[in-house]
Amino acid sequence: MAVTRREFIFGAFLSSVVCVVLISTSIASDNWVTALATHNSSIQAADSKINYGLFRGELELNIVLTPTYHTLYLTCVFDEGACAVSCKTNPEARKEEVLALANRRRPITTCVSVTTVDSSPLLDEAPIIPSALYVCVCLFVFLHLVGAAVGAGLAVTNAARSPTEPACGLPGCLWANVVTGCLGVLVMMMFGIFYATTLQRHLAFSLIATGTYVPRPSLGYSYWCLFGSILCSALNVALLETRKYLLERDPPPPTIKVENHSDGTIFLY
């Protein structure tokens, strides 16, 4: 009987499931960017905390002994090509704050339902996330998730049976993981480079951009989950290629030549 070594395929399926979980966690959680922030007047009782993901986040203000918590919203104004983080409670106020930041103006840093713009000198730079970059990150991270799900589906299909179509077989599973890994690398590079060169200075948040708070930022676990998903995709490729190598190394199954046996009844047993 030929050795199929399906345990490698099943291992790739388990790794793909972990990959899907990691990407889903990255998308759903609010820790792509995290920071401790110190008030510039040193009146706060403790460091305030900022964390946000692709859609929402949380602000913990520690100006007094009792902390106050505010929801952060990543808001985009596509006409201006700008996205920023806002704690305003009203959608229109959040858009007005993004517009003010896009034009280097200084909104009053309070988490209320209206946006008031200070008449102070303009900011040195527009503390925003370009909307094109934000859309690309969201698009590619969702494609990253789709690729991981396709890889998991193909792996479990090939672990159970042997599809005849190459796209549904192990070649398709292999290339699904290659594409998934490349998409993960692309997302990490796009966001990581922008963070390192620009975002860490202002966090696209008015409390930081206007100098009210001095941040100590870092990339959170939501971002680093993508690194784990890339490792899972690489592991899947390694498992499938190792299986292929072992099958090629194994001796072929024995064959019986009909011409060497005059009695055909032997082939019934």
Secondary structure, 3 states (H helix, E strand, C coil): CCCCCHHHHHHHHHHHHHHHHHHHHHHHCCCCEEEEEEECCCCCCCCEEEEECCCEEEEEECCCCCCEEEEEEEEEECCCCEEEEECCCCHHHHHHHHHHHHCCCEECCCCCCCCCEECCCCCCCCCCEEHHHHHHHHHHHHHHHHHHHHHHHHHHHHHHCCCCCCCCCHHHHHHHHHHHHHHHHHHHHHHHHHHHHHHHHHCCEHHHHCCCEEEEEEECHHHHHHHHHHHHHHHHHHHHHHHHHHHHHCCCCCCCCHHHCCCHHHHHC
